[in-house]
């Protein structure tokens, strides 16, 4: 390991901790729940994520909980994704089932993580600014992971209108260094008339408060040189005595203070969706969707905006042949800014719908800077419908 590489690895670790935990008080977390922003279900993602008005199966627990009312039988779903050339893994699993003629409940779980992050705190020589001899044996590894759990409820209000709610909890951790908890609620509605569908979701209506705590002992500094069993000079006071307290040693060795805990606020986002499904020919279907997210969190970079209000449009289409095979395409992101100008990020996908099982794939992030710098994203998901007579929704 070179001197530069060693410093880079440790600095990366430090930046992670510093960014994760605000120093004091509250701040607006523009990206506090961004690990959930990528979406779920390969069918929806193949259509560019334009799914708020169209969601009518188990993945509606994520896209629009009001759409869970469309289920006639219990459904299960799972998706695994490797993002950013495999650096980040994302897993999603969900189950939903009707409980009465008008009510449906669901549970969705999410994990996004970066594994095998290198911790060089015990492998660094602060006097020389380089790794210790045999540093490999002194390196440890950890994971940074984000978890989320949604509990969803949907109820039919009328023949055309259904409403829904999500109760959400998240847990974020950076190894043993820092972790945070947050809780909030989504509200949603879905309206259908003829072939047309309209959806509205207000995410984090109650404003999610993320409370971060930092474990100072995880930042313990190695002050003893393993070669001669003597303290490093960087750990000594001017009089030659060992600096007392790990916080003081950390600041003396790395010229940085151990991050402090704090809180961050995730502001509400309104997701507006529309779509339609038209029969085409003998047993074929054409589906189209258009969504717009409206956020007030000040994310001005690379998105259409009016002041602190930004708009994130998504567009998608799908053609289903004989009710079995479906081809999809969409635009999942529109970026406008310097120096890239206008950048559209498309997605494509396909699916196979069998008697009780659906398997879907999608492929995206293959245009512009995202693909060049961070690689492509493949998504594969599967759904199982438990179409058994005893499990059918009451009243149907």
ChimeraX attribute file (.defattr): number of C-alpha atoms within 10 A of each C-alpha:
attribute: neighborCount
match mode: 1-to-1
recipient: residues
	/A:1	11
	/A:2	9
	/A:3	12
	/A:4	11
	/A:5	12
	/A:6	18
	/A:7	17
	/A:8	12
	/A:9	15
	/A:10	18
	/A:11	15
	/A:12	14
	/A:13	18
	/A:14	19
	/A:15	11
	/A:16	15
	/A:17	22
	/A:18	17
	/A:19	10
	/A:20	26
	/A:21	23
	/A:22	20
	/A:23	17
	/A:24	12
	/A:25	10
	/A:26	14
	/A:27	15
	/A:28	14
	/A:29	20
	/A:30	16
	/A:31	14
	/A:32	18
	/A:33	19
	/A:34	11
	/A:35	17
	/A:36	17
	/A:37	8
	/A:38	11
	/A:39	16
	/A:40	28
	/A:41	28
	/A:42	28
	/A:43	29
	/A:44	28
	/A:45	28
	/A:46	30
	/A:47	30
	/A:48	32
	/A:49	28
	/A:50	29
	/A:51	30
	/A:52	33
	/A:53	30
	/A:54	28
	/A:55	25
	/A:56	20
	/A:57	26
	/A:58	32
	/A:59	31
	/A:60	29
	/A:61	29
	/A:62	25
	/A:63	29
	/A:64	35
	/A:65	37
	/A:66	33
	/A:67	33
	/A:68	33
	/A:69	30
	/A:70	19
	/A:71	20
	/A:72	21
	/A:73	22
	/A:74	23
	/A:75	22
	/A:76	21
	/A:77	23
	/A:78	21
	/A:79	20
	/A:80	19
	/A:81	19
	/A:82	16
	/A:83	20
	/A:84	16
	/A:85	14
	/A:86	14
	/A:87	13
	/A:88	15
	/A:89	17
	/A:90	23
	/A:91	16
	/A:92	20
	/A:93	22
	/A:94	23
	/A:95	21
	/A:96	27
	/A:97	25
	/A:98	25
	/A:99	15
	/A:100	13
	/A:101	15
	/A:102	17
	/A:103	21
	/A:104	27
	/A:105	24
	/A:106	25
	/A:107	21
	/A:108	24
	/A:109	19
	/A:110	20
	/A:111	20
	/A:112	21
	/A:113	19
	/A:114	17
	/A:115	15
	/A:116	12
	/A:117	17
	/A:118	16
	/A:119	21
	/A:120	21
	/A:121	20
	/A:122	19
	/A:123	23
	/A:124	24
	/A:125	22
	/A:126	20
	/A:127	12
	/A:128	12
	/A:129	14
	/A:130	18
	/A:131	23
	/A:132	19
	/A:133	13
	/A:134	9
	/A:135	15
	/A:136	12
	/A:137	9
	/A:138	15
	/A:139	14
	/A:140	14
	/A:141	11
	/A:142	15
	/A:143	15
	/A:144	21
	/A:145	20
	/A:146	23
	/A:147	19
	/A:148	21
	/A:149	19
	/A:150	23
	/A:151	20
	/A:152	26
	/A:153	24
	/A:154	28
	/A:155	24
	/A:156	21
	/A:157	13
	/A:158	10
	/A:159	9
	/A:160	12
	/A:161	18
	/A:162	24
	/A:163	25
	/A:164	26
	/A:165	24
	/A:166	27
	/A:167	16
	/A:168	20
	/A:169	18
	/A:170	20
	/A:171	18
	/A:172	24
	/A:173	21
	/A:174	21
	/A:175	18
	/A:176	15
	/A:177	23
	/A:178	23
	/A:179	23
	/A:180	22
	/A:181	19
	/A:182	22
	/A:183	18
	/A:184	20
	/A:185	20
	/A:186	24
	/A:187	23
	/A:188	24
	/A:189	24
	/A:190	28
	/A:191	19
	/A:192	18
	/A:193	11
	/A:194	9
	/A:195	11
	/A:196	17
	/A:197	20
	/A:198	22
	/A:199	28
	/A:200	25
	/A:201	26
	/A:202	20
	/A:203	24
	/A:204	22
	/A:205	16
	/A:206	15
	/A:207	17
	/A:208	24
	/A:209	22
	/A:210	27
	/A:211	20
	/A:212	22
	/A:213	20
	/A:214	22
	/A:215	16
	/A:216	16
	/A:217	12
	/A:218	14
	/A:219	19
	/A:220	16
	/A:221	22
	/A:222	20
	/A:223	24
	/A:224	15
	/A:225	17
	/A:226	14
	/A:227	8
	/A:228	8
	/A:229	9
	/A:230	10
	/A:231	16
	/A:232	19
	/A:233	19
	/A:234	18
	/A:235	25
	/A:236	17
	/A:237	13
	/A:238	9
	/A:239	6
	/A:240	10
	/A:241	11
	/A:242	16
	/A:243	17
	/A:244	11
	/A:245	10
	/A:246	19
	/A:247	18
	/A:248	16
	/A:249	23
	/A:250	23
	/A:251	14
	/A:252	17
	/A:253	20
	/A:254	16
	/A:255	10
	/A:256	13
	/A:257	14
	/A:258	24
	/A:259	24
	/A:260	19
	/A:261	20
	/A:262	19
	/A:263	21
	/A:264	23
	/A:265	20
	/A:266	24
	/A:267	21
	/A:268	20
	/A:269	19
	/A:270	20
	/A:271	23
	/A:272	21
	/A:273	27
	/A:274	23
	/A:275	24
	/A:276	19
	/A:277	18
	/A:278	14
	/A:279	13
	/A:280	13
	/A:281	9
	/A:282	9
	/A:283	11
	/A:284	16
	/A:285	17
	/A:286	17
	/A:287	19
	/A:288	22
	/A:289	27
	/A:290	25
	/A:291	26
	/A:292	19
	/A:293	18
	/A:294	18
	/A:295	21
	/A:296	18
	/A:297	18
	/A:298	15
	/A:299	17
	/A:300	18
	/A:301	12
	/A:302	19
	/A:303	19
	/A:304	17
	/A:305	18
	/A:306	11
	/A:307	10
	/A:308	11
	/A:309	15
	/A:310	22
	/A:311	19
	/A:312	18
	/A:313	23
	/A:314	23
	/A:315	24
	/A:316	26
	/A:317	23
	/A:318	23
	/A:319	21
	/A:320	21
	/A:321	17
	/A:322	13
	/A:323	14
	/A:324	14
	/A:325	16
	/A:326	20
	/A:327	21
	/A:328	25
	/A:329	26
	/A:330	26
	/A:331	23
	/A:332	24
	/A:333	20
	/A:334	17
	/A:335	17
	/A:336	17
	/A:337	13
	/A:338	9
	/A:339	7
	/A:340	11
	/A:341	9
	/A:342	13
	/A:343	16
	/A:344	14
	/A:345	20
	/A:346	22
	/A:347	26
	/A:348	23
	/A:349	25
	/A:350	22
	/A:351	22
	/A:352	17
	/A:353	16
	/A:354	12
	/A:355	9
	/A:356	11
	/A:357	15
	/A:358	18
	/A:359	18
	/A:360	24
	/A:361	23
	/A:362	25
	/A:363	20
	/A:364	24
	/A:365	23
	/A:366	16
	/A:367	15
	/A:368	13
	/A:369	13
	/A:370	14
	/A:371	16
	/A:372	11
	/A:373	10
	/A:374	15
	/A:375	17
	/A:376	18
	/A:377	18
	/A:378	17
	/A:379	22
	/A:380	20
	/A:381	21
	/A:382	21
	/A:383	23
	/A:384	18
	/A:385	21
	/A:386	17
	/A:387	14
	/A:388	9
	/A:389	8
	/A:390	9
	/A:391	14
	/A:392	19
	/A:393	20
	/A:394	14
	/A:395	8
	/A:396	7
